[in-house]
Amino acid sequence: MKIQWDFEKVLLAVMGLLILTGLGFTWFWNSDLKELERRMPAAERQLADIGRWTFEIDELDRVIADEPFAQGTTGFEYLERQMVQSHIGKKFRMDVSNGDTTPVYRDQVYSLRPKENRDAFTRQQIAHFLIFIELNTRRMTVTKLRLDLAAGRGSGPDDWKPIVEVTDRSAVKL
């Protein structure tokens, strides 16, 4: 059976082809839409995380804006200044290491130990020094303290060798 092609039959064939093409595109876009809908909860969680991180970074920036670090003071300089101001003296050896790092903040941990074996301090001197560290900044916090009783010549019952860890938290710049 041979089909006689006239204008109406050609037009119907073209319309049928267009309908089939439209159905194919509809099926393709619907499958793509379903995939995007499936991924939507994860994208919403990521967006919420980004909003929370932005808020935390802005809050950290606001908190530390007027602190000595904003004027270019390093952690070492700040700790040495607090040693002098608290009258404990520059009698500590300081080591720095990297602490926690998240998308929002970065920590540096300063370990302070007495330089000399004979260096010992009273609890009042140690407490005064630690208060000076935390009093003048919200960025640095004493995160660990160990007190060993000083056991040397001339050591009294209230002489201690402190080992202190101070954490410096700063915002990660995006």
HELIX and SHEET records of a PDB file:
HELIX    1   1 PHE A    7  ILE A   64  1                                  58    
HELIX    2   2 PRO A   68  GLN A   71  5                                   4    
HELIX    3   3 GLY A   75  GLN A   85  1                                  11    
HELIX    4   4 ARG A  123  LEU A  135  1                                  13    
SHEET    1   A 4 PHE A  92  THR A 101  0                                        
SHEET    2   A 4 TYR A 105  PRO A 114 -1                                        
SHEET    3   A 4 TRP A 160  ALA A 171 -1                                        
SHEET    4   A 4 MET A 140  LEU A 149 -1                                        
END                                                                             
